[in-house]
Structure formats: structure tokens, C-alpha cells
Amino acid sequence: MTPRAGQEKELRADAARNRARILQVARGQLTAGDNSLQLNAVARLAGVGVGTVYRHFPNRHALVEALSAERFRELLEEAQAAAAVEDPLTGLRRLLRFTLDRMLDDPDFATVLESAGDVDVRTSQMKAELDRTVMSLLDRARLDGAVRGVFGAEDVRRLLCGVGHAVRSGGGEVRDLYLDVLLEGLRPPR
């Protein structure tokens, strides 16, 4: 089963195989351009019962969260690398660009990133770790006088999600311009 609300349960071997097969089929659907991820169709293609899919993933969002776990790990690694950059504003720009590129490349990942409620406790834990790292970057940038004191990690995530929506509706050529506008908005008034 998908761990919820702090539940970490080791899966039986057959359940783990079924879960892995469901995720494999869902990834295949996405790769083929079908992002509907209808759980009944996933069950049929995976050769498992619908109840099996729903036990692991109670809804589409839960399935998308599980599929996004690897993206989150990549994002956390990039956040840690960005936090290690000497100039915090340069690190923040690097992290925001990386995140925006992943959001534009994978709209389902963007949905998980901007979601207020997580199905899987591991997603919540990764978001919390990401927020801590971003807060560290913001705190350093504030000390340098490069960022206003009112912004937190969640604010930056929401603003970046807005930029992602704007870029998708305006075309990729505006990505850097919109990212510059976001960063300029984070600066203290002059």
C-alpha cells in the first residue's frame, strides 16, 4: 500500500511486484503521450485487478505522486547543490531555473509540486526538505540584502508555479524573461 499519514509498511513480495508493474505501465502510458492515467485502464494494462490499483493508489493524484518521486529526488539534489553555491542569489536562480524546466517538461510533476495536499507521506517529507533548503538559500540572500524579508519557501514555490503556468500559455521563449521578473520581485525595494 502507499504509506499515508506516517504509515511506513513493508509490502509483501507480490504486492511490491504489482505496485512496480502498475508504475511501469503508468510510465509507459506517459511516455506514449497518454497522460490520462485512468486507473481502470492502468489495471487492465498491468494485468491486475482494479482493486489492486486502488489499494496502492486511491486516486490519480496518488499515482502521479508516486511517478514524481524520482523527479523530487533530482530536485532535492539540485536544491542542495544550489545551496552550496557561494552567492545565494546565483544559487536561487539556478534552483528556480532547474525547477521551472522540470515543471515545463512534466506537467504532472508541476501538479504535485503545487498541490497543497499530498497523498503519500514521502511526498510531504520531500516537500518539507525542499522548503528547508530553499529557506536556507532565502535566509542567506536576505543577509546579503538581495531578497525581501517577507518571502518564504512556500511563497517562492507558489510564485514559480505561476511562472510555469504563464510560460506554458505564452510559449517557452518567455521563460527567462518571466524568471527574471520573479527574481526581481523578490528583491527589496530600491
C-alpha positions, 0 to 999 in steps of 0.5 A, spaced: 500 500 500 502 507 499 504 509 506 499 515 508 499 519 514 506 516 517 504 509 515 511 506 513 509 498 511 513 493 508 509 490 502 509 483 501 513 480 495 507 480 490 504 486 492 511 490 491 511 486 484 504 489 482 505 496 485 512 496 480 508 493 474 502 498 475 508 504 475 511 501 469 505 501 465 503 508 468 510 510 465 509 507 459 502 510 458 506 517 459 511 516 455 506 514 449 503 521 450 497 518 454 497 522 460 490 520 462 492 515 467 485 512 468 486 507 473 481 502 470 485 502 464 492 502 468 489 495 471 487 492 465 494 494 462 498 491 468 494 485 468 491 486 475 485 487 478 482 494 479 482 493 486 489 492 486 490 499 483 486 502 488 489 499 494 496 502 492 493 508 489 486 511 491 486 516 486 490 519 480 493 524 484 496 518 488 499 515 482 502 521 479 505 522 486 508 516 486 511 517 478 514 524 481 518 521 486 524 520 482 523 527 479 523 530 487 529 526 488 533 530 482 530 536 485 532 535 492 539 534 489 539 540 485 536 544 491 542 542 495 547 543 490 544 550 489 545 551 496 552 550 496 553 555 491 557 561 494 552 567 492 545 565 494 542 569 489 546 565 483 544 559 487 536 561 487 536 562 480 539 556 478 534 552 483 528 556 480 531 555 473 532 547 474 525 547 477 521 551 472 524 546 466 522 540 470 515 543 471 515 545 463 517 538 461 512 534 466 506 537 467 504 532 472 510 533 476 508 541 476 501 538 479 504 535 485 509 540 486 503 545 487 498 541 490 497 543 497 495 536 499 499 530 498 497 523 498 503 519 500 507 521 506 514 521 502 511 526 498 510 531 504 517 529 507 520 531 500 516 537 500 518 539 507 526 538 505 525 542 499 522 548 503 528 547 508 533 548 503 530 553 499 529 557 506 536 556 507 538 559 500 532 565 502 535 566 509 542 567 506 540 572 500 536 576 505 543 577 509 546 579 503 540 584 502 538 581 495 531 578 497 525 581 501 524 579 508 517 577 507 518 571 502 518 564 504 519 557 501 512 556 500 511 563 497 517 562 492 514 555 490 507 558 489 510 564 485 514 559 480 508 555 479 505 561 476 511 562 472 510 555 469 503 556 468 504 563 464 510 560 460 506 554 458 500 559 455 505 564 452 510 559 449 517 557 452 521 563 449 518 567 455 521 563 460 527 567 462 524 573 461 518 571 466 524 568 471 527 574 471 521 578 473 520 573 479 527 574 481 526 581 481 520 581 485 523 578 490 528 583 491 527 589 496 525 595 494 530 600 491 
